[in-house]
Amino acid sequence: MSELTIKDGAAVTKYLGTIGTGATGDPYHNIPADFYMEVKKGNVVGHSIVQKYGRNSGVPNGSWEGVLQATAQFNFLTAATTVRVKAGGNAADTAAGAGAQAVTVEGSDNTGAFVSESIELAGASASAVTTASFWRVYRVYITDGRAGTYGGANTDDIVIENGAGGTDLITILAGEGQSQYAAYAIPLGKTGYLMSITLTADSTKAADFRMYTRSGLTDFTTPFQPKRLKRFWDGVGEAIHYHPASPIISMSALTDIWFEAQGSGAVSEVSVDFEILLVDD
């Protein structure tokens, strides 16, 4: 019998599960159903859950694009860099404005560890660059408590670019307050278990999807780690929910995972939602 340590206020208790002895051979088969709820609440030491989703409102017919917004492909940086909000936004999206006042950027730092930093907006001008350097940026949202109006969000698109400019990394579309970006990087010191995937496409315009991983994201000495196709779905119409009893794949620290799509006969709008269980190494 294996033991998982669970926090219980100031006390520490033991949450027992007969891991690895299920009749199906599934390592999670006999864990009580509320295990993932306890992880989500932060009660299971060394475990956390990451939920990611992305959308592309116009993947072309017969040509692959990333499932993200406002750009055709993911820009995976080959070295860590500071980042900033790109110039060209709306004057209301500023530090004391009626739109978004600040955004929080999440990603991987120059070692591959998780990093997060808030950026003050500067209206139509570029913001100051971050203090931290980012090797990956995989989420951006309006910082808690930094919308200028009740129930408001960003007035215009907010684009995060590299600190020197010229490379767009991730976007919040106007009025949405949160990026939609179907990619993630497993942080340093963690192993990731892909638990579920949901794919959707316009019900009248089917799409093909593929999922890739690539390990060693900080390794840029030849020979390089290759990307590897992990799943391929042909002609998806409406929605597919893929939630098996055991993890779909496991991913070591510093592994990228991302989703691409193409129209299967016509331009289509698509989305991807996926969930990863992170476990401390």
FIPA-754338 format. One record per residue (C-alpha): residue number from 1; x, y, z. Coordinates in steps of 0.05 Angstrom, whole numbers, plus 5000, padded with zeros to 4 digits. Last residue first. Layout:
N
k|x|y|z
NUM|X|Y|Z
...
***
This chain:
281
k|x|y|z
281|5202|5293|4825
280|5141|5334|4846
279|5077|5311|4812
278|5037|5352|4761
277|4970|5326|4737
276|4954|5355|4669
275|4887|5375|4640
274|4869|5390|4568
273|4821|5434|4529
272|4826|5444|4454
271|4786|5490|4408
270|4770|5493|4334
269|4741|5540|4281
268|4742|5512|4211
267|4765|5530|4141
266|4741|5475|4095
265|4755|5404|4073
264|4787|5377|4137
263|4808|5444|4167
262|4875|5441|4202
261|4895|5433|4275
260|4955|5437|4322
259|4964|5420|4395
258|5022|5430|4442
257|5065|5395|4495
256|5135|5418|4514
255|5178|5376|4561
254|5225|5409|4611
253|5208|5360|4667
252|5187|5290|4644
251|5122|5276|4610
250|5073|5219|4622
249|5020|5200|4571
248|4945|5186|4570
247|4941|5178|4645
246|4896|5121|4670
245|4820|5113|4669
244|4815|5147|4601
243|4787|5218|4591
242|4782|5234|4517
241|4722|5278|4502
240|4711|5290|4427
239|4667|5347|4404
238|4631|5375|4342
237|4664|5345|4281
236|4734|5315|4283
235|4757|5292|4214
234|4821|5255|4234
233|4851|5254|4304
232|4926|5245|4313
231|4961|5231|4379
230|5033|5231|4405
229|5073|5260|4348
228|5144|5272|4371
227|5186|5335|4367
226|5260|5319|4363
225|5312|5331|4418
224|5372|5365|4387
223|5438|5337|4363
222|5464|5390|4370
221|5466|5435|4432
220|5403|5474|4446
219|5377|5438|4507
218|5329|5482|4546
217|5266|5448|4518
216|5294|5379|4534
215|5232|5340|4514
214|5186|5351|4455
213|5112|5334|4453
212|5062|5337|4397
211|4986|5330|4391
210|4950|5328|4324
209|4881|5351|4303
208|4841|5345|4238
207|4780|5389|4228
206|4706|5381|4209
205|4666|5440|4182
204|4591|5435|4196
203|4598|5418|4271
202|4653|5471|4279
201|4708|5435|4316
200|4718|5412|4388
199|4772|5372|4423
198|4771|5353|4496
197|4833|5321|4527
196|4843|5287|4595
195|4896|5263|4644
194|4963|5282|4616
193|5012|5264|4671
192|5068|5314|4683
191|5132|5303|4721
190|5159|5362|4761
189|5227|5389|4784
188|5233|5439|4726
187|5165|5457|4698
186|5127|5417|4645
185|5116|5465|4587
184|5046|5480|4561
183|5008|5490|4497
182|4936|5501|4475
181|4935|5577|4484
180|4871|5617|4498
179|4894|5680|4534
178|4852|5713|4588
177|4815|5779|4599
176|4767|5766|4541
175|4745|5836|4521
174|4796|5845|4465
173|4836|5782|4450
172|4890|5763|4499
171|4952|5744|4460
170|5015|5701|4465
169|5087|5702|4440
168|5096|5755|4386
167|5169|5761|4365
166|5193|5829|4338
165|5206|5866|4403
164|5269|5869|4446
163|5233|5844|4507
162|5198|5787|4471
161|5125|5797|4456
160|5060|5795|4495
159|4999|5819|4456
158|4939|5852|4488
157|4879|5859|4441
156|4837|5919|4457
155|4791|5942|4513
154|4818|5892|4564
153|4768|5870|4616
152|4708|5898|4653
151|4660|5869|4705
150|4666|5934|4745
149|4713|5981|4709
148|4788|5992|4709
147|4807|5918|4715
146|4867|5907|4760
145|4839|5869|4820
144|4869|5802|4798
143|4919|5812|4741
142|4888|5809|4672
141|4911|5744|4641
140|4971|5712|4606
139|4988|5638|4598
138|5041|5596|4562
137|5104|5638|4559
136|5167|5596|4552
135|5240|5612|4563
134|5221|5673|4604
133|5268|5723|4637
132|5245|5757|4700
131|5248|5832|4712
130|5195|5843|4659
129|5201|5895|4604
128|5167|5963|4609
127|5103|5968|4570
126|5097|5985|4496
125|5054|6045|4481
124|4980|6046|4462
123|4960|6044|4535
122|5019|6033|4582
121|5002|5968|4619
120|5035|5948|4684
119|5064|5878|4679
118|5054|5823|4731
117|5104|5766|4736
116|5100|5690|4740
115|5155|5638|4736
114|5154|5561|4736
113|5223|5529|4730
112|5255|5517|4662
111|5323|5544|4684
110|5316|5611|4646
109|5245|5618|4670
108|5183|5579|4649
107|5114|5610|4639
106|5061|5656|4668
105|5048|5729|4651
104|5002|5771|4694
103|4969|5832|4663
102|4960|5903|4689
101|4910|5960|4681
100|4859|5928|4635
99|4805|5976|4613
98|4782|6040|4647
97|4853|6066|4656
96|4900|6077|4715
95|4956|6030|4694
94|4936|6030|4621
93|4887|5994|4575
92|4843|6054|4561
91|4894|6080|4510
90|4882|6019|4467
89|4937|5973|4441
88|4992|5987|4390
87|5055|5973|4429
86|5070|5902|4452
85|5065|5883|4525
84|5133|5861|4550
83|5179|5801|4556
82|5249|5787|4583
81|5285|5732|4547
80|5304|5659|4556
79|5335|5625|4496
78|5309|5583|4438
77|5239|5612|4444
76|5180|5569|4421
75|5136|5614|4378
74|5071|5576|4371
73|5041|5581|4302
72|4989|5619|4261
71|4981|5681|4304
70|4922|5718|4335
69|4897|5662|4379
68|4920|5592|4395
67|4909|5522|4369
66|4972|5521|4326
65|4964|5518|4251
64|4967|5463|4200
63|4947|5473|4127
62|4896|5430|4091
61|4837|5478|4099
60|4857|5537|4142
59|4847|5542|4218
58|4800|5600|4230
57|4775|5613|4301
56|4835|5581|4335
55|4823|5565|4408
54|4864|5542|4467
53|4855|5510|4535
52|4899|5492|4593
51|4883|5462|4661
50|4940|5448|4709
49|4931|5404|4769
48|4977|5400|4830
47|5013|5347|4870
46|5073|5351|4917
45|5030|5350|4980
44|4958|5333|4968
43|4912|5386|5000
42|4918|5440|4947
41|4843|5443|4933
40|4855|5415|4863
39|4894|5357|4893
38|4836|5342|4941
37|4787|5344|4883
36|4834|5297|4845
35|4831|5246|4902
34|4755|5251|4910
33|4741|5187|4871
32|4780|5143|4919
31|4845|5115|4891
30|4833|5043|4869
29|4844|5050|4794
28|4899|5103|4796
27|4956|5056|4777
26|4913|5021|4725
25|4929|4947|4726
24|4856|4934|4711
23|4843|4896|4776
22|4875|4953|4815
21|4938|4939|4854
20|4981|4996|4829
19|4961|5046|4883
18|4922|5019|4942
17|4905|5089|4966
16|4915|5120|5035
15|4909|5194|5051
14|4954|5207|5110
13|4946|5267|5155
12|4986|5330|5166
11|4959|5382|5215
10|4960|5457|5205
9|4899|5454|5161
8|4894|5383|5135
7|4952|5374|5086
6|4955|5307|5051
5|5014|5259|5046
4|5003|5203|4997
3|5016|5132|5022
2|5026|5069|4981
1|5000|5000|5000
***
